[in-house]
Amino acid sequence: MGRRSRGRRLQQQQQQQRPGGAEDSAEGGGKRNDAVGARSWEGGYPEIIKENKLFEHYYQELKIVPEGEWDQFMAALREPLPATLRITGYKSHAKEILHCLKNKYFKELEDLEVDGQKVEVPQPLSWCACRLAAIPAEKGNISRQEAVSMIPPLLLNAHPHHKILDMCAAPGSKTAQLIEMLHADMRVPFPEGFVIANDVDNKRCYLLVHQAKRLSSPCIMVVNHDASCIPRLQMDVNGRKEILFYDRILCDVPCSGDGTMRKNIDVWKKWTTLNSLQLHGLQLRIATRGAEQLVEGGRMVYSTCSLNPIEDEAVIASLLEKSEGALELADVSSELPGLKWMPGLSQWKVMTKDGQWFAEWDDVPRGRHTQIRPTMFPPRDPEKLQAMHLEHCLRILPHHQNTGGFFVAVLVKKCSMPWNKRPPKPQGESADPRAPLQPSPSDPTVGSTSDPSELEGKTGTSDTEMTERTGNLENNGSKKDGVCGPPPSKKMKLFGFKEDPFVFIPEDDPLFPPIQKFYALDPSFPKMNLLTRTTEGKKRQLYMVSKELRNVLLNNSERMKVINTGIKVWCRNNSGEEFDCAFRLAQEGIYTLYPFINSRIITVSIEDVKILLTQENPFFRKLSSETYSQAKDMAKGSVVLKYEPDPTKPDTLRCPIVLCGWRGKASIRTFVPKNERLHYLRMMGLEVSAEKKKDGAAQMDESTASPVPPDGEAAAEPGAEQPASPGASTSSDPAGAGPPR
């Protein structure tokens, strides 16, 4: 018997025992009992009482809410969080989806009523410059992302040439925003910049991989490290090893999450100041490690979904103080016009879990020194405190714009951190080789300086000096060329699943010339960026990364654990020997490959696209005469199906589409994963029936009569639409599906 059935039976027994029986039940049974420990009449679950006196006492004392707004603040926290969506994908596609939503789906809601109440039409967020976020909305083919969660990537102000580190990236919604910023121009297949997305949790890294794969970028790498001691990486620059400093760093740290009370209602009963006290040290270490790896002039965004100054201003103040002027808080108040926020606090106190307050570190008894640290208090020097400009921090309160609670601070690096600076050396005086090396504030361990990742933690070593010393290090001669395998256990202890190596295709590999000839690849095609995930046997899948990520992989395989990188661009056919090329195109990487392909391109009309996406193997006669004329003399095999919008038809799809297809003996089919098919059909404004989705079929409106048959071979495209699962090696994917007739 299920829990709900047991609950109902228990209620019936209690009702029969009460005087009045059913009459009392009918009169009072539907009313909600607000007493602690009461149970819902439906299902017998304990009621979550949205009340916590210690929480209210704490934040009223800290005065984080403006005078006279406390009741509105608490009322907002007790209301469910509105659902928000963000339209993901490359800009032209995202704009097309937004156009479709506004002009078709949202218009249908304008006069809709449910239970006598008018349905609110989703509206764009006023402060989101891209206007690709709406509130509220139902789930669908677009990303559900909390509104305030979109703020940190926007304030990071990333551009396509930036090298970006996302320190605590899972589950990946912010990472997706950063990838979109890299690909702001769809015409550039390989932006100069990249995103390295890190998370300490191995299993959550695979969720991160799944999120990133939706954007099909060759410029993303997912790694698995403790962010507080994430290794320093190096790159080869003109034959010389140089330390990798990031232009942008997103530092969205683990936090107590009391700003999420509207969606995580368990926080109401579990909230205590102890959570913040325990997390403060970790947050400061992560932020410090990020600041060390930021390039001079670079920008780092520190954020939490906590309202607590111990996790917010205290971390920022401590970081600024130890930076000794190397970091400064940026004033970003004008960067998101329309966003309502409160300035950061300059004074706060520390409270223990049992309600005891301390205004200064000197007041803390010695017995509590392990729980409460000096960095949790505001700086004592008024001039130093004023110079920090903590008012430049942003605290988002739930009742101001019907959001969750959030905290953001934007830091700019002016020069090297003080422990990375070398003081001027007196003339003629050499450094004492016996002088002890001091650890970096973020990394208490001191190891051998043979690893460049450890150089930055030594006192008296500037960023420039680190680069020079790294350039003198010799390469590991025993390492196989082009093979970036998992790091040996002596260098790094592995957790979770063991990943296959990344093997770059050698320039003289006989595998590539037939591919180059078949697709007439442009001479500028960067074949050095092709890789596989196996060192032995047939290469089943070919992947591609950007030149910069190739550089990172080749120079750091022994100091970082890479979970995933690159996008799949070609898959081997089971019977590829029958054709001129053994590899067919993969939809995942087609937007990266297309600019380099000069043959086997078929231009299709919008009607052709509808037929190709809704019929399994349409014969030539079902397609337009223009399409047939292009395909009739073409050899069997993989093809590119390209749709270009017609400027004379503004009511049709207004963005280009590139699809992978197969030219059979008498038909053309698409090799497009089910989810992507539905995405394109929705962009064209075609209805997709929910009951058909699980069968891979799209139920069309009157504009086309044929439903999609089961995906068959198209759905079998290895890894194309499947979530990345823990332990699933990319190299073990099945071979590409065989060609149709």
Buried (B, 14 or more C-beta within 10 A) or exposed (E): EEEEEEBBEEBEEEBEEEEEEEEEBEEEEEEEEEEEEEBBBEBBEEBEBBEBEBBBEBBEEBEBBEEEEBEBBBEBBEEEBBBBBBBBBBBEBBBBBBBBBBEEBBEEEEEEEEEEEEEEBBEBBEBBEBEBBBBBBEEBBBBEBBBBBBBBBBBBBBBBEBBBBBBBBBBBBBBBBBBBBBBEEBEEBBBBBBBBBBBBBBBBBBBBBBBBBBBBBBBBBBBBBBBBBBBBBBBBEEEEBBBBBBBBBBBBBBBBBBBBBBBBBEBBEEBBBBBBBEBBBBBBBBBBBBBBBBBEEBBBBBBBBBBBBBBBBBBBBBBBBBBEEBBBBBEBEEBBEEBBBBEBBBEBBBBBEEEBEBEEBEBBEEEBEEBBBEBBBBBEEEEEBEEBBBBBBBBBBBBBBBBBBBBBBBBBBEBBBEBBBBEEEEEEEEEEEEEEEEBBBBBEEBEEBEBBBBBBBBBBBBBBBBBBBBBEBEEEEEEEEBBBBBBEEEBBEBEBBEBBBBBBBBEEBEBBEBBBEBBEBEEEBBBEBBBBBBEEEEBBBBBBBBBBBBBBBBBBBBBBBBBBBBBBBBBBBEEBEEBEBBBBBBBBBBBBBBBBBEEBBBBBBBBBBBBBBBBBBBEBEBBBEEBBEBBEEBEBBBBBBBBBBEEEEEEBBBBBBBBBBBBBEEBBBBBBBBEBBBBBBBBBBBBBEEEBBEBBBBBBEEEBEBBBEEBEBBBBBBBBBBEBEBEBEBBEBEBBBBBBE
